[in-house]
Structure formats: structure tokens, C-alpha cells
Amino acid sequence: MNAFLSYNFVSKPTATMGIGPMVTAPTAAENLLGSGKWQGGIAFVAFIAKSPVFQFGGLATWQASFAGDKNRPSTNFAAIQPFYFWQLGKGTYLRGAPTWVFNFKDDSYSIPLGLGIGQVLKMEKTVFNLFVEPQYTMLHKGTQPQFQVFMGINLQFPN
């Protein structure tokens, strides 16, 4: 599980940019699912929404381990997640949000590209955002998936 705080030095209705600290907690139940290390680092986020049809941005993070299971290797990696959305109307949109990972400890990397579809629905007061996004890894070094499917459900509960 990771979290970051962002000080937004640009905060407008059509553009947001911020930077701040991040921390990752070792919450995986199995060794294969996580590093077993506490990690700290920095995050930068930007989102541009000048057009009602096309919005884009990105999240860039760097983190390294500072505590945790001493029998597990230390970590030092960066992740870049570009995101882009094309609004098609009536709550339907095309999207992409692949995560590019660069591991500085073993010089491995993974650079997938993604294009998916999503739908925003409102049921009573709850807003549902559902999406599916196939991703194909164009460039990689090390053990990485060649193809993956990123799916999600986001619920918003406005007052």
C-alpha cells in the first residue's frame, strides 16, 4: 500500500500540478506479492483538463527502501504513469493509464502501452466509474508480463 501527499503549486480548474512525499507500507501477505520493505520517496502529479473532450496528465514517483525484512533485498525504483482520457459522450470514454517501472537495483524495466474503455454512471447519489484497459508491454528487460488487463471500479459518494 502506498500513499503520497501533494502540495499543489498549480491548482486551477483546468490544470493541477503538485509534488510531495510518499511512503509505501509492506502489506503483502505473500513474499511474491511485495518487497517486505518500508519505502519512502517523492511523487509528482499533473493533470490538464483544458478541453472537455481530451484530458491528460501523469504521476511520477521514486522510492527506496529504508526498513523492513532484513532478509529481503533493498529496493530503489521509479514509476511513471501517464494517463489520458477521450470523452465520447453520455459517460463513455476511452482511456489509458499504463505504469512504466524502472528498477535501479537490477536494471530491469517495463514500459506498457494501454487503451481501454470506461463508463461513468450515476445511481441515486452514488457515481460509479467502471473501466477495462488491455495493456501490452512494448519494451522490457527482466521478468515482466507481455500482456495484462487493468480493470477498476471507482465509487464516489457525494453529499
N, C-alpha and C positions, 0 to 999 in steps of 0.2 A: 504494500500500500504506500503510495506516495502522495505528498501534499506540497503545495507551494503557495506563498503569499506574493501578491504582485502590487508594487507601487506603480500606479498608472500615471506616467508623466505626460501622456496624451489621453484625454478622456472626453471625447466628443460623441455625438450621436452617430457619426459616420466613420469614426476611427478611434481605436483604443490601442495603446502600447504601454507595456509595463515590464518591470524587472523586479526580481526578488529572490529570497532564499527558498530552498526546497529541502525536504527530508524524506527519506524512504525507510519504512519500518520493515523488519524481516518477519512477515506474517504467513509465509508459505508453510503448509502442513507437511509437505514432502520436499526433500532435497532437490529434486529435479525441477521443482516449481519456483525456486527462488534462490537467492545468493546466501541467505543466512546471515547477512550483514546489515548493520545500520549504515545508511549512506547520507551524505549531505552534499549540497551543491547550490547551483543557481539556475534560475529559469527566466526566459524572456518570452513574452507573448505579444502578438499583434493581431488585430482584426480590422479589416477595412470593409465598410458597407456603404460606399458612395452610390452604388447602383441598387435599385430594388430587384434587379434580376440576377446579378452576379456579385457574390461576396467572397473574400479570400483572407487568408492570414496564415499564421504559423505559431508553433510552440517549439522553442529550442531549449534544451536542458543539458546540463553537465552535472555529473555526480560521481563521488568516490567514497569508498567505504572508510569508516573511522572506528567501528566497533562491531562486535558480533561474534559468531562462531569462529574461534581461532584455528580450527581445523579446516576451514573453508578458504579458498583463495580470495584475496582482496579484489576490489572492483574499481574501475575507472573507465567511465564511458559517457558518451554524448548521444542524445537522441534529437532528431529534427522531425517535426510533424507538420508538413504543410497541409492546409485544409482549404477546400474550395467548394462552393455551392452555386448551382444554377437553378433559380426558381422557375418552375414550369407552370405554376398557377394551381389554384384550388388545393394548396398544401403539399403538392407533389414537387420534389426537387431531385436533381442529380447531385452527387457529392463525391468527394474523395478526401480521405484523411489518413494516408499511409504513414507509418512511423519508420524513419530511417535510423538505424542503430549503428554506432561506431564504437567498438570495444578497443580501448587503447592498451589493455593488458596483453591481448593476444593478436592484435592487428586484424581482427575479423570485422566484417561489416555486412549489412543487409540493407538494400535500397529497393523497396517495393513501390509499385505504382498501383493506384486503385481508382475505380469508377463504379459507383453504386447508385442506388435509388432510395429515396426516403419519402415518408408521408407524415404530415402533421395533422392530427385530428383533435377536435375538442369534444369531450363528452361531459355534459353538465359543466362543472367548473374545472375539471382536470384536462390538461393539454398533454396529449401523447405524441411523441416523436419516435417513429419506428423506421429502421433502415437496415439494408443489407448491402455490403460492399465487397465484391471479389477483389483480391489483390494479388498481383503477380510480381515476383521478385526479379527485377531486371538485372541487378548487379549484386554479387555477394562473394564473400570469402569466408570460409568456415562452414559449420553446420547450420544451415538456415532453411526454412521452408521455401519451396519454389512457388507454391500457391497456397493461399489461405483465404478464408471468408471472415470478414469483420461484420458483426451484426450487433445491433443495440436497440434498447428501448429507453427513452428518457421521459420521465413523468414530471410535470410541473403542476403545483397546487397553488395557484394564485388566490388571494383573498377575495 
